[in-house]
């Protein structure tokens, strides 16, 4: 609202408070309590409306602080290689998904207070919400589906792929919340294509396999840029890189968990949105 509009709002507000005060002052002896209560409610409501719809400095806004439940992990630190065992990774994935879930409500609180443009605020809030949902879904084992296949190696590889997705979405969601808190746009911070559990992919190298979309480079950590050490997952024929496994969800495998497209996580969020649409079912097919 403009300054003129702010000033024009003051006379009606003052009139409402004055009218209520007159009513309270002229109330009968037995109605003083009720009249005082009405006066207090009217004054509080008027001030709240002025703070919400004007720029008048009516009291200080409580500053927002960004805090995670302790102990908070280092979101950028590499994680241990599960070496084909999804349970070795599950605790890390569940912890990060739970922390993001606890903090995701912060996005709604900051959506109307930070100085970023409304479209960017809405985008970051959407990132945090979608990432939190996807991270939580990725760490939930299919308790009511039974074995996904008759091949335990296939099930283990699929579980590892989902847990890695949960960890990466937790990172994306926390980065979106931190961007709202610091009032800074997101910057690209992709994972390592060869092993998303490694340090972040600050280098760009040629992909080890042919990728859809004719990608000529992928993100890689400094170590894998010198000598690739891919994340290995089980298969019937022995361990294979996750990007060669039919068990890993193709949505994440083909994107390298966001390492193929050098963006700020938007591609992973858009892909997650496709999987979260009503009626959408996750495709889990095995190529013989």
Buried (B, 14 or more C-beta within 10 A) or exposed (E): EEEEEBEEBEEEBEEBBEEBBEBBEEBEEEEEEEBEEBBEEBBEEBBEEBBEEBEBEEEEEEEEEEEBEEEEBEBEEBBEBBEBEBEBBBEBBBBBBBBBBEBBEBBEEBBEEBEBEEEBBEBBBBBBBBBBBBBBBBBEEBEEEEEBEEBEBBBBBBBBBBBBBBBBBBBBBBBBBBBBBEEEEBEBBBBBBBBBBBBBBBBBBEBBEEBEEEBEBBBBBEBBBEEBBBBBBBBEEEBBBBBBBBBBBEBBBBBBBBBBBBBBBBBBBEBBBEBEEEEEEEEBEBEE
